Amino acid sequence: MTQEQLDVILKQLSAIKPDKDGWWSMPEGSLLTAQVAYQGASLGVSRIESLRVDGGIITARTPRREVHCFAVSDVFALSSDGGGVEKGRRPGFG
């Protein structure tokens, strides 16, 4: 993926424009998943709340402040969970 493609995709997924430190954030209650691949190995990085691109490297942060770094060129897809509220599971079989 190129930087230009990444910018367009983030706008399509309703990411909030970068803040003064360059972090793109998702709207409240919405998270991203990045699909990353390199030399035949693939990785899905989920629950991303914000990301920053610097020098061809994406730094992704989760709500638990886990940090993942990978090359922009290794990303082949981004998706959003849509921000829906997840209902709790009822006890029992009902």
Phi and psi restraints in degrees (range 20) as a CNS / XPLOR table:
assign (resid 1 and name C) (resid 2 and name N)
       (resid 2 and name CA) (resid 2 and name C) 1.0 -98.3 20.0 2
assign (resid 2 and name N) (resid 2 and name CA)
       (resid 2 and name C) (resid 3 and name N) 1.0 166.0 20.0 2
assign (resid 2 and name C) (resid 3 and name N)
       (resid 3 and name CA) (resid 3 and name C) 1.0 -60.0 20.0 2
assign (resid 3 and name N) (resid 3 and name CA)
       (resid 3 and name C) (resid 4 and name N) 1.0 -40.9 20.0 2
assign (resid 3 and name C) (resid 4 and name N)
       (resid 4 and name CA) (resid 4 and name C) 1.0 -62.1 20.0 2
assign (resid 4 and name N) (resid 4 and name CA)
       (resid 4 and name C) (resid 5 and name N) 1.0 -44.5 20.0 2
assign (resid 4 and name C) (resid 5 and name N)
       (resid 5 and name CA) (resid 5 and name C) 1.0 -63.0 20.0 2
assign (resid 5 and name N) (resid 5 and name CA)
       (resid 5 and name C) (resid 6 and name N) 1.0 -42.2 20.0 2
assign (resid 5 and name C) (resid 6 and name N)
       (resid 6 and name CA) (resid 6 and name C) 1.0 -60.2 20.0 2
assign (resid 6 and name N) (resid 6 and name CA)
       (resid 6 and name C) (resid 7 and name N) 1.0 -45.1 20.0 2
assign (resid 6 and name C) (resid 7 and name N)
       (resid 7 and name CA) (resid 7 and name C) 1.0 -60.5 20.0 2
assign (resid 7 and name N) (resid 7 and name CA)
       (resid 7 and name C) (resid 8 and name N) 1.0 -43.9 20.0 2
assign (resid 7 and name C) (resid 8 and name N)
       (resid 8 and name CA) (resid 8 and name C) 1.0 -64.4 20.0 2
assign (resid 8 and name N) (resid 8 and name CA)
       (resid 8 and name C) (resid 9 and name N) 1.0 -44.0 20.0 2
assign (resid 8 and name C) (resid 9 and name N)
       (resid 9 and name CA) (resid 9 and name C) 1.0 -63.8 20.0 2
assign (resid 9 and name N) (resid 9 and name CA)
       (resid 9 and name C) (resid 10 and name N) 1.0 -43.4 20.0 2
assign (resid 9 and name C) (resid 10 and name N)
       (resid 10 and name CA) (resid 10 and name C) 1.0 -61.4 20.0 2
assign (resid 10 and name N) (resid 10 and name CA)
       (resid 10 and name C) (resid 11 and name N) 1.0 -38.9 20.0 2
assign (resid 10 and name C) (resid 11 and name N)
       (resid 11 and name CA) (resid 11 and name C) 1.0 -65.2 20.0 2
assign (resid 11 and name N) (resid 11 and name CA)
       (resid 11 and name C) (resid 12 and name N) 1.0 -41.4 20.0 2
assign (resid 11 and name C) (resid 12 and name N)
       (resid 12 and name CA) (resid 12 and name C) 1.0 -63.5 20.0 2
assign (resid 12 and name N) (resid 12 and name CA)
       (resid 12 and name C) (resid 13 and name N) 1.0 -32.3 20.0 2
assign (resid 12 and name C) (resid 13 and name N)
       (resid 13 and name CA) (resid 13 and name C) 1.0 -88.9 20.0 2
assign (resid 13 and name N) (resid 13 and name CA)
       (resid 13 and name C) (resid 14 and name N) 1.0 12.7 20.0 2
assign (resid 13 and name C) (resid 14 and name N)
       (resid 14 and name CA) (resid 14 and name C) 1.0 64.9 20.0 2
assign (resid 14 and name N) (resid 14 and name CA)
       (resid 14 and name C) (resid 15 and name N) 1.0 29.0 20.0 2
assign (resid 14 and name C) (resid 15 and name N)
       (resid 15 and name CA) (resid 15 and name C) 1.0 -67.2 20.0 2
assign (resid 15 and name N) (resid 15 and name CA)
       (resid 15 and name C) (resid 16 and name N) 1.0 145.8 20.0 2
assign (resid 15 and name C) (resid 16 and name N)
       (resid 16 and name CA) (resid 16 and name C) 1.0 -80.0 20.0 2
assign (resid 16 and name N) (resid 16 and name CA)
       (resid 16 and name C) (resid 17 and name N) 1.0 133.1 20.0 2
assign (resid 16 and name C) (resid 17 and name N)
       (resid 17 and name CA) (resid 17 and name C) 1.0 -50.0 20.0 2
assign (resid 17 and name N) (resid 17 and name CA)
       (resid 17 and name C) (resid 18 and name N) 1.0 153.6 20.0 2
assign (resid 17 and name C) (resid 18 and name N)
       (resid 18 and name CA) (resid 18 and name C) 1.0 -57.1 20.0 2
assign (resid 18 and name N) (resid 18 and name CA)
       (resid 18 and name C) (resid 19 and name N) 1.0 142.2 20.0 2
assign (resid 18 and name C) (resid 19 and name N)
       (resid 19 and name CA) (resid 19 and name C) 1.0 -81.6 20.0 2
assign (resid 19 and name N) (resid 19 and name CA)
       (resid 19 and name C) (resid 20 and name N) 1.0 -171.9 20.0 2
assign (resid 19 and name C) (resid 20 and name N)
       (resid 20 and name CA) (resid 20 and name C) 1.0 -62.9 20.0 2
assign (resid 20 and name N) (resid 20 and name CA)
       (resid 20 and name C) (resid 21 and name N) 1.0 -22.9 20.0 2
assign (resid 20 and name C) (resid 21 and name N)
       (resid 21 and name CA) (resid 21 and name C) 1.0 -93.3 20.0 2
assign (resid 21 and name N) (resid 21 and name CA)
       (resid 21 and name C) (resid 22 and name N) 1.0 0.9 20.0 2
assign (resid 21 and name C) (resid 22 and name N)
       (resid 22 and name CA) (resid 22 and name C) 1.0 88.3 20.0 2
assign (resid 22 and name N) (resid 22 and name CA)
       (resid 22 and name C) (resid 23 and name N) 1.0 10.7 20.0 2
assign (resid 22 and name C) (resid 23 and name N)
       (resid 23 and name CA) (resid 23 and name C) 1.0 -85.9 20.0 2
assign (resid 23 and name N) (resid 23 and name CA)
       (resid 23 and name C) (resid 24 and name N) 1.0 123.4 20.0 2
assign (resid 23 and name C) (resid 24 and name N)
       (resid 24 and name CA) (resid 24 and name C) 1.0 -83.3 20.0 2
assign (resid 24 and name N) (resid 24 and name CA)
       (resid 24 and name C) (resid 25 and name N) 1.0 133.0 20.0 2
assign (resid 24 and name C) (resid 25 and name N)
       (resid 25 and name CA) (resid 25 and name C) 1.0 -119.9 20.0 2
assign (resid 25 and name N) (resid 25 and name CA)
       (resid 25 and name C) (resid 26 and name N) 1.0 152.5 20.0 2
assign (resid 25 and name C) (resid 26 and name N)
       (resid 26 and name CA) (resid 26 and name C) 1.0 -90.2 20.0 2
assign (resid 26 and name N) (resid 26 and name CA)
       (resid 26 and name C) (resid 27 and name N) 1.0 154.1 20.0 2
assign (resid 26 and name C) (resid 27 and name N)
       (resid 27 and name CA) (resid 27 and name C) 1.0 -60.3 20.0 2
assign (resid 27 and name N) (resid 27 and name CA)
       (resid 27 and name C) (resid 28 and name N) 1.0 156.3 20.0 2
assign (resid 27 and name C) (resid 28 and name N)
       (resid 28 and name CA) (resid 28 and name C) 1.0 -49.8 20.0 2
assign (resid 28 and name N) (resid 28 and name CA)
       (resid 28 and name C) (resid 29 and name N) 1.0 128.5 20.0 2
assign (resid 28 and name C) (resid 29 and name N)
       (resid 29 and name CA) (resid 29 and name C) 1.0 84.7 20.0 2
assign (resid 29 and name N) (resid 29 and name CA)
       (resid 29 and name C) (resid 30 and name N) 1.0 0.5 20.0 2
assign (resid 29 and name C) (resid 30 and name N)
       (resid 30 and name CA) (resid 30 and name C) 1.0 -116.2 20.0 2
assign (resid 30 and name N) (resid 30 and name CA)
       (resid 30 and name C) (resid 31 and name N) 1.0 141.7 20.0 2
assign (resid 30 and name C) (resid 31 and name N)
       (resid 31 and name CA) (resid 31 and name C) 1.0 -131.8 20.0 2
assign (resid 31 and name N) (resid 31 and name CA)
       (resid 31 and name C) (resid 32 and name N) 1.0 158.3 20.0 2
assign (resid 31 and name C) (resid 32 and name N)
       (resid 32 and name CA) (resid 32 and name C) 1.0 -106.0 20.0 2
assign (resid 32 and name N) (resid 32 and name CA)
       (resid 32 and name C) (resid 33 and name N) 1.0 157.0 20.0 2
assign (resid 32 and name C) (resid 33 and name N)
       (resid 33 and name CA) (resid 33 and name C) 1.0 -127.5 20.0 2
assign (resid 33 and name N) (resid 33 and name CA)
       (resid 33 and name C) (resid 34 and name N) 1.0 131.6 20.0 2
assign (resid 33 and name C) (resid 34 and name N)
       (resid 34 and name CA) (resid 34 and name C) 1.0 -109.9 20.0 2
assign (resid 34 and name N) (resid 34 and name CA)
       (resid 34 and name C) (resid 35 and name N) 1.0 133.6 20.0 2
assign (resid 34 and name C) (resid 35 and name N)
       (resid 35 and name CA) (resid 35 and name C) 1.0 -100.9 20.0 2
assign (resid 35 and name N) (resid 35 and name CA)
       (resid 35 and name C) (resid 36 and name N) 1.0 119.8 20.0 2
assign (resid 35 and name C) (resid 36 and name N)
       (resid 36 and name CA) (resid 36 and name C) 1.0 -122.4 20.0 2
assign (resid 36 and name N) (resid 36 and name CA)
       (resid 36 and name C) (resid 37 and name N) 1.0 139.4 20.0 2
assign (resid 36 and name C) (resid 37 and name N)
       (resid 37 and name CA) (resid 37 and name C) 1.0 -142.6 20.0 2
assign (resid 37 and name N) (resid 37 and name CA)
       (resid 37 and name C) (resid 38 and name N) 1.0 143.9 20.0 2
assign (resid 37 and name C) (resid 38 and name N)
       (resid 38 and name CA) (resid 38 and name C) 1.0 -150.3 20.0 2
assign (resid 38 and name N) (resid 38 and name CA)
       (resid 38 and name C) (resid 39 and name N) 1.0 121.8 20.0 2
assign (resid 38 and name C) (resid 39 and name N)
       (resid 39 and name CA) (resid 39 and name C) 1.0 48.6 20.0 2
assign (resid 39 and name N) (resid 39 and name CA)
       (resid 39 and name C) (resid 40 and name N) 1.0 47.2 20.0 2
assign (resid 39 and name C) (resid 40 and name N)
       (resid 40 and name CA) (resid 40 and name C) 1.0 87.4 20.0 2
assign (resid 40 and name N) (resid 40 and name CA)
       (resid 40 and name C) (resid 41 and name N) 1.0 -10.7 20.0 2
assign (resid 40 and name C) (resid 41 and name N)
       (resid 41 and name CA) (resid 41 and name C) 1.0 -98.7 20.0 2
assign (resid 41 and name N) (resid 41 and name CA)
       (resid 41 and name C) (resid 42 and name N) 1.0 135.0 20.0 2
assign (resid 41 and name C) (resid 42 and name N)
       (resid 42 and name CA) (resid 42 and name C) 1.0 -122.6 20.0 2
assign (resid 42 and name N) (resid 42 and name CA)
       (resid 42 and name C) (resid 43 and name N) 1.0 157.0 20.0 2
assign (resid 42 and name C) (resid 43 and name N)
       (resid 43 and name CA) (resid 43 and name C) 1.0 -147.6 20.0 2
assign (resid 43 and name N) (resid 43 and name CA)
       (resid 43 and name C) (resid 44 and name N) 1.0 134.7 20.0 2
assign (resid 43 and name C) (resid 44 and name N)
       (resid 44 and name CA) (resid 44 and name C) 1.0 -103.2 20.0 2
assign (resid 44 and name N) (resid 44 and name CA)
       (resid 44 and name C) (resid 45 and name N) 1.0 119.6 20.0 2
assign (resid 44 and name C) (resid 45 and name N)
       (resid 45 and name CA) (resid 45 and name C) 1.0 -104.0 20.0 2
assign (resid 45 and name N) (resid 45 and name CA)
       (resid 45 and name C) (resid 46 and name N) 1.0 109.6 20.0 2
assign (resid 45 and name C) (resid 46 and name N)
       (resid 46 and name CA) (resid 46 and name C) 1.0 -108.6 20.0 2
assign (resid 46 and name N) (resid 46 and name CA)
       (resid 46 and name C) (resid 47 and name N) 1.0 171.8 20.0 2
assign (resid 46 and name C) (resid 47 and name N)
       (resid 47 and name CA) (resid 47 and name C) 1.0 61.5 20.0 2
assign (resid 47 and name N) (resid 47 and name CA)
       (resid 47 and name C) (resid 48 and name N) 1.0 41.2 20.0 2
assign (resid 47 and name C) (resid 48 and name N)
       (resid 48 and name CA) (resid 48 and name C) 1.0 -86.3 20.0 2
assign (resid 48 and name N) (resid 48 and name CA)
       (resid 48 and name C) (resid 49 and name N) 1.0 123.7 20.0 2
assign (resid 48 and name C) (resid 49 and name N)
       (resid 49 and name CA) (resid 49 and name C) 1.0 -97.7 20.0 2
assign (resid 49 and name N) (resid 49 and name CA)
       (resid 49 and name C) (resid 50 and name N) 1.0 -26.4 20.0 2
assign (resid 49 and name C) (resid 50 and name N)
       (resid 50 and name CA) (resid 50 and name C) 1.0 -154.6 20.0 2
assign (resid 50 and name N) (resid 50 and name CA)
       (resid 50 and name C) (resid 51 and name N) 1.0 154.2 20.0 2
assign (resid 50 and name C) (resid 51 and name N)
       (resid 51 and name CA) (resid 51 and name C) 1.0 -146.9 20.0 2
assign (resid 51 and name N) (resid 51 and name CA)
       (resid 51 and name C) (resid 52 and name N) 1.0 156.6 20.0 2
assign (resid 51 and name C) (resid 52 and name N)
       (resid 52 and name CA) (resid 52 and name C) 1.0 -135.3 20.0 2
assign (resid 52 and name N) (resid 52 and name CA)
       (resid 52 and name C) (resid 53 and name N) 1.0 142.4 20.0 2
assign (resid 52 and name C) (resid 53 and name N)
       (resid 53 and name CA) (resid 53 and name C) 1.0 -114.2 20.0 2
assign (resid 53 and name N) (resid 53 and name CA)
       (resid 53 and name C) (resid 54 and name N) 1.0 128.2 20.0 2
assign (resid 53 and name C) (resid 54 and name N)
       (resid 54 and name CA) (resid 54 and name C) 1.0 -148.0 20.0 2
assign (resid 54 and name N) (resid 54 and name CA)
       (resid 54 and name C) (resid 55 and name N) 1.0 117.2 20.0 2
assign (resid 54 and name C) (resid 55 and name N)
       (resid 55 and name CA) (resid 55 and name C) 1.0 62.6 20.0 2
assign (resid 55 and name N) (resid 55 and name CA)
       (resid 55 and name C) (resid 56 and name N) 1.0 34.5 20.0 2
assign (resid 55 and name C) (resid 56 and name N)
       (resid 56 and name CA) (resid 56 and name C) 1.0 81.7 20.0 2
assign (resid 56 and name N) (resid 56 and name CA)
       (resid 56 and name C) (resid 57 and name N) 1.0 5.4 20.0 2
assign (resid 56 and name C) (resid 57 and name N)
       (resid 57 and name CA) (resid 57 and name C) 1.0 -113.7 20.0 2
assign (resid 57 and name N) (resid 57 and name CA)
       (resid 57 and name C) (resid 58 and name N) 1.0 132.0 20.0 2
assign (resid 57 and name C) (resid 58 and name N)
       (resid 58 and name CA) (resid 58 and name C) 1.0 -95.7 20.0 2
assign (resid 58 and name N) (resid 58 and name CA)
       (resid 58 and name C) (resid 59 and name N) 1.0 129.8 20.0 2
assign (resid 58 and name C) (resid 59 and name N)
       (resid 59 and name CA) (resid 59 and name C) 1.0 -109.6 20.0 2
assign (resid 59 and name N) (resid 59 and name CA)
       (resid 59 and name C) (resid 60 and name N) 1.0 119.0 20.0 2
assign (resid 59 and name C) (resid 60 and name N)
       (resid 60 and name CA) (resid 60 and name C) 1.0 -112.3 20.0 2
assign (resid 60 and name N) (resid 60 and name CA)
       (resid 60 and name C) (resid 61 and name N) 1.0 135.1 20.0 2
assign (resid 60 and name C) (resid 61 and name N)
       (resid 61 and name CA) (resid 61 and name C) 1.0 -115.3 20.0 2
assign (resid 61 and name N) (resid 61 and name CA)
       (resid 61 and name C) (resid 62 and name N) 1.0 141.0 20.0 2
assign (resid 61 and name C) (resid 62 and name N)
       (resid 62 and name CA) (resid 62 and name C) 1.0 -102.9 20.0 2
assign (resid 62 and name N) (resid 62 and name CA)
       (resid 62 and name C) (resid 63 and name N) 1.0 168.7 20.0 2
assign (resid 62 and name C) (resid 63 and name N)
       (resid 63 and name CA) (resid 63 and name C) 1.0 -59.5 20.0 2
assign (resid 63 and name N) (resid 63 and name CA)
       (resid 63 and name C) (resid 64 and name N) 1.0 -24.9 20.0 2
assign (resid 63 and name C) (resid 64 and name N)
       (resid 64 and name CA) (resid 64 and name C) 1.0 -88.3 20.0 2
assign (resid 64 and name N) (resid 64 and name CA)
       (resid 64 and name C) (resid 65 and name N) 1.0 10.9 20.0 2
assign (resid 64 and name C) (resid 65 and name N)
       (resid 65 and name CA) (resid 65 and name C) 1.0 63.3 20.0 2
assign (resid 65 and name N) (resid 65 and name CA)
       (resid 65 and name C) (resid 66 and name N) 1.0 26.4 20.0 2
assign (resid 65 and name C) (resid 66 and name N)
       (resid 66 and name CA) (resid 66 and name C) 1.0 -74.0 20.0 2
assign (resid 66 and name N) (resid 66 and name CA)
       (resid 66 and name C) (resid 67 and name N) 1.0 144.9 20.0 2
assign (resid 66 and name C) (resid 67 and name N)
       (resid 67 and name CA) (resid 67 and name C) 1.0 -123.5 20.0 2
assign (resid 67 and name N) (resid 67 and name CA)
       (resid 67 and name C) (resid 68 and name N) 1.0 131.6 20.0 2
assign (resid 67 and name C) (resid 68 and name N)
       (resid 68 and name CA) (resid 68 and name C) 1.0 -124.2 20.0 2
assign (resid 68 and name N) (resid 68 and name CA)
       (resid 68 and name C) (resid 69 and name N) 1.0 138.2 20.0 2
assign (resid 68 and name C) (resid 69 and name N)
       (resid 69 and name CA) (resid 69 and name C) 1.0 -125.3 20.0 2
assign (resid 69 and name N) (resid 69 and name CA)
       (resid 69 and name C) (resid 70 and name N) 1.0 136.8 20.0 2
assign (resid 69 and name C) (resid 70 and name N)
       (resid 70 and name CA) (resid 70 and name C) 1.0 -158.2 20.0 2
assign (resid 70 and name N) (resid 70 and name CA)
       (resid 70 and name C) (resid 71 and name N) 1.0 161.3 20.0 2
assign (resid 70 and name C) (resid 71 and name N)
       (resid 71 and name CA) (resid 71 and name C) 1.0 -75.2 20.0 2
assign (resid 71 and name N) (resid 71 and name CA)
       (resid 71 and name C) (resid 72 and name N) 1.0 141.5 20.0 2
assign (resid 71 and name C) (resid 72 and name N)
       (resid 72 and name CA) (resid 72 and name C) 1.0 -57.4 20.0 2
assign (resid 72 and name N) (resid 72 and name CA)
       (resid 72 and name C) (resid 73 and name N) 1.0 -39.2 20.0 2
assign (resid 72 and name C) (resid 73 and name N)
       (resid 73 and name CA) (resid 73 and name C) 1.0 -67.5 20.0 2
assign (resid 73 and name N) (resid 73 and name CA)
       (resid 73 and name C) (resid 74 and name N) 1.0 -17.1 20.0 2
assign (resid 73 and name C) (resid 74 and name N)
       (resid 74 and name CA) (resid 74 and name C) 1.0 -89.6 20.0 2
assign (resid 74 and name N) (resid 74 and name CA)
       (resid 74 and name C) (resid 75 and name N) 1.0 -9.6 20.0 2
assign (resid 74 and name C) (resid 75 and name N)
       (resid 75 and name CA) (resid 75 and name C) 1.0 -82.7 20.0 2
assign (resid 75 and name N) (resid 75 and name CA)
       (resid 75 and name C) (resid 76 and name N) 1.0 130.0 20.0 2
assign (resid 75 and name C) (resid 76 and name N)
       (resid 76 and name CA) (resid 76 and name C) 1.0 -118.5 20.0 2
assign (resid 76 and name N) (resid 76 and name CA)
       (resid 76 and name C) (resid 77 and name N) 1.0 -7.3 20.0 2
assign (resid 76 and name C) (resid 77 and name N)
       (resid 77 and name CA) (resid 77 and name C) 1.0 -162.4 20.0 2
assign (resid 77 and name N) (resid 77 and name CA)
       (resid 77 and name C) (resid 78 and name N) 1.0 147.9 20.0 2
assign (resid 77 and name C) (resid 78 and name N)
       (resid 78 and name CA) (resid 78 and name C) 1.0 -129.3 20.0 2
assign (resid 78 and name N) (resid 78 and name CA)
       (resid 78 and name C) (resid 79 and name N) 1.0 142.5 20.0 2
assign (resid 78 and name C) (resid 79 and name N)
       (resid 79 and name CA) (resid 79 and name C) 1.0 -139.2 20.0 2
assign (resid 79 and name N) (resid 79 and name CA)
       (resid 79 and name C) (resid 80 and name N) 1.0 157.5 20.0 2
assign (resid 79 and name C) (resid 80 and name N)
       (resid 80 and name CA) (resid 80 and name C) 1.0 -117.0 20.0 2
assign (resid 80 and name N) (resid 80 and name CA)
       (resid 80 and name C) (resid 81 and name N) 1.0 146.3 20.0 2
assign (resid 80 and name C) (resid 81 and name N)
       (resid 81 and name CA) (resid 81 and name C) 1.0 -77.7 20.0 2
assign (resid 81 and name N) (resid 81 and name CA)
       (resid 81 and name C) (resid 82 and name N) 1.0 -7.3 20.0 2
assign (resid 81 and name C) (resid 82 and name N)
       (resid 82 and name CA) (resid 82 and name C) 1.0 89.0 20.0 2
assign (resid 82 and name N) (resid 82 and name CA)
       (resid 82 and name C) (resid 83 and name N) 1.0 -10.8 20.0 2
assign (resid 82 and name C) (resid 83 and name N)
       (resid 83 and name CA) (resid 83 and name C) 1.0 76.4 20.0 2
assign (resid 83 and name N) (resid 83 and name CA)
       (resid 83 and name C) (resid 84 and name N) 1.0 14.2 20.0 2
assign (resid 83 and name C) (resid 84 and name N)
       (resid 84 and name CA) (resid 84 and name C) 1.0 -69.9 20.0 2
assign (resid 84 and name N) (resid 84 and name CA)
       (resid 84 and name C) (resid 85 and name N) 1.0 151.3 20.0 2
assign (resid 84 and name C) (resid 85 and name N)
       (resid 85 and name CA) (resid 85 and name C) 1.0 -82.6 20.0 2
assign (resid 85 and name N) (resid 85 and name CA)
       (resid 85 and name C) (resid 86 and name N) 1.0 127.4 20.0 2
assign (resid 85 and name C) (resid 86 and name N)
       (resid 86 and name CA) (resid 86 and name C) 1.0 -83.5 20.0 2
assign (resid 86 and name N) (resid 86 and name CA)
       (resid 86 and name C) (resid 87 and name N) 1.0 126.9 20.0 2
assign (resid 86 and name C) (resid 87 and name N)
       (resid 87 and name CA) (resid 87 and name C) 1.0 -80.1 20.0 2
assign (resid 87 and name N) (resid 87 and name CA)
       (resid 87 and name C) (resid 88 and name N) 1.0 144.8 20.0 2
assign (resid 87 and name C) (resid 88 and name N)
       (resid 88 and name CA) (resid 88 and name C) 1.0 -70.1 20.0 2
assign (resid 88 and name N) (resid 88 and name CA)
       (resid 88 and name C) (resid 89 and name N) 1.0 153.3 20.0 2
assign (resid 88 and name C) (resid 89 and name N)
       (resid 89 and name CA) (resid 89 and name C) 1.0 -82.5 20.0 2
assign (resid 89 and name N) (resid 89 and name CA)
       (resid 89 and name C) (resid 90 and name N) 1.0 131.1 20.0 2
assign (resid 89 and name C) (resid 90 and name N)
       (resid 90 and name CA) (resid 90 and name C) 1.0 -77.4 20.0 2
assign (resid 90 and name N) (resid 90 and name CA)
       (resid 90 and name C) (resid 91 and name N) 1.0 144.1 20.0 2
assign (resid 90 and name C) (resid 91 and name N)
       (resid 91 and name CA) (resid 91 and name C) 1.0 -68.8 20.0 2
assign (resid 91 and name N) (resid 91 and name CA)
       (resid 91 and name C) (resid 92 and name N) 1.0 156.1 20.0 2
assign (resid 91 and name C) (resid 92 and name N)
       (resid 92 and name CA) (resid 92 and name C) 1.0 86.0 20.0 2
assign (resid 92 and name N) (resid 92 and name CA)
       (resid 92 and name C) (resid 93 and name N) 1.0 -157.2 20.0 2
assign (resid 92 and name C) (resid 93 and name N)
       (resid 93 and name CA) (resid 93 and name C) 1.0 -103.1 20.0 2
assign (resid 93 and name N) (resid 93 and name CA)
       (resid 93 and name C) (resid 94 and name N) 1.0 -1.7 20.0 2
